[in-house]
Amino acid sequence: MNILSWIQKAYIVRAVTWVTDWGGIGGTFTCREISYPIFTMPVRLFDLRGVPDDEADEVRALLTNNKIDFYETSAGNWGISVPAIWLHDDVHLEQAKLLIAQYQQERFSKARGEYTQLKQGGKNRTILDVVKEDPVRFLVYLAIALFILILSIKPFVDIGK
């Protein structure tokens, strides 16, 4: 959406006719005015935090193919902003939400099917597979977790003494 079409949407020119009777004087007058600017708030459509790149690309393509105008914000340099896909206004909001819901349902069904095939074939990755791949890393992570657990429980155990 270019700036000219946005301005055309944001400002509405309307004709207003007022007819009034002032207690016997009886006057009518007509006034034409430009209405106040109507600025619509952007609408966050799709949060991108934690979303894989391929899914984000497919959502962008879905919106573009359906001619839904959007823009994107990043997480910023420090990662504290909101990475999301936004609509300029809520005109296409319902259509976009419906498209994304259908897309996510298809993606879920596809991923569930792949997982079921791997599980039936005995090729799905389990916790034992992770331990077998790198037992040293697993033992180090386990030791760190136990150390943190002991440090957090120790003050409460010492209270009872």
Contacts in CASP RR format, 6 or more apart in sequence:
PFRMAT RR
TARGET T0000
AUTHOR 0000-0000-0000
METHOD contacts of the structure
MODEL  1
MNILSWIQKAYIVRAVTWVTDWGGIGGTFTCREISYPIFTMPVRLFDLRG
VPDDEADEVRALLTNNKIDFYETSAGNWGISVPAIWLHDDVHLEQAKLLI
AQYQQERFSKARGEYTQLKQGGKNRTILDVVKEDPVRFLVYLAIALFILI
LSIKPFVDIGK
1 69 0 8 1.000
1 88 0 8 1.000
6 88 0 8 1.000
9 40 0 8 1.000
9 89 0 8 1.000
10 37 0 8 1.000
10 38 0 8 1.000
10 39 0 8 1.000
10 40 0 8 1.000
11 34 0 8 1.000
11 35 0 8 1.000
11 37 0 8 1.000
11 38 0 8 1.000
12 35 0 8 1.000
12 38 0 8 1.000
13 34 0 8 1.000
13 35 0 8 1.000
14 33 0 8 1.000
14 34 0 8 1.000
14 35 0 8 1.000
15 32 0 8 1.000
16 31 0 8 1.000
16 32 0 8 1.000
16 33 0 8 1.000
17 30 0 8 1.000
17 31 0 8 1.000
18 29 0 8 1.000
18 30 0 8 1.000
18 31 0 8 1.000
19 28 0 8 1.000
20 26 0 8 1.000
20 27 0 8 1.000
20 28 0 8 1.000
20 29 0 8 1.000
21 27 0 8 1.000
40 88 0 8 1.000
40 89 0 8 1.000
40 90 0 8 1.000
41 89 0 8 1.000
42 71 0 8 1.000
42 86 0 8 1.000
42 87 0 8 1.000
42 88 0 8 1.000
42 89 0 8 1.000
43 86 0 8 1.000
43 87 0 8 1.000
43 89 0 8 1.000
43 90 0 8 1.000
43 93 0 8 1.000
44 82 0 8 1.000
44 84 0 8 1.000
44 85 0 8 1.000
44 86 0 8 1.000
45 70 0 8 1.000
45 84 0 8 1.000
45 85 0 8 1.000
45 86 0 8 1.000
45 87 0 8 1.000
45 93 0 8 1.000
45 96 0 8 1.000
45 97 0 8 1.000
45 100 0 8 1.000
46 59 0 8 1.000
46 84 0 8 1.000
46 85 0 8 1.000
46 100 0 8 1.000
47 82 0 8 1.000
47 83 0 8 1.000
47 84 0 8 1.000
48 56 0 8 1.000
48 72 0 8 1.000
48 75 0 8 1.000
48 83 0 8 1.000
48 84 0 8 1.000
48 85 0 8 1.000
49 75 0 8 1.000
49 82 0 8 1.000
49 83 0 8 1.000
49 84 0 8 1.000
55 107 0 8 1.000
56 85 0 8 1.000
58 103 0 8 1.000
58 107 0 8 1.000
59 85 0 8 1.000
59 100 0 8 1.000
59 103 0 8 1.000
60 70 0 8 1.000
60 72 0 8 1.000
60 85 0 8 1.000
62 99 0 8 1.000
62 100 0 8 1.000
62 103 0 8 1.000
63 70 0 8 1.000
63 85 0 8 1.000
63 96 0 8 1.000
63 99 0 8 1.000
66 95 0 8 1.000
66 96 0 8 1.000
66 99 0 8 1.000
68 87 0 8 1.000
68 92 0 8 1.000
68 95 0 8 1.000
68 96 0 8 1.000
68 99 0 8 1.000
69 87 0 8 1.000
69 88 0 8 1.000
69 92 0 8 1.000
70 85 0 8 1.000
70 86 0 8 1.000
70 87 0 8 1.000
70 88 0 8 1.000
70 96 0 8 1.000
71 85 0 8 1.000
71 86 0 8 1.000
71 88 0 8 1.000
72 83 0 8 1.000
72 84 0 8 1.000
72 85 0 8 1.000
72 86 0 8 1.000
73 81 0 8 1.000
73 82 0 8 1.000
73 83 0 8 1.000
73 84 0 8 1.000
73 86 0 8 1.000
74 81 0 8 1.000
74 83 0 8 1.000
75 81 0 8 1.000
75 82 0 8 1.000
75 83 0 8 1.000
76 83 0 8 1.000
87 93 0 8 1.000
87 96 0 8 1.000
115 124 0 8 1.000
118 124 0 8 1.000
130 138 0 8 1.000
131 138 0 8 1.000
END
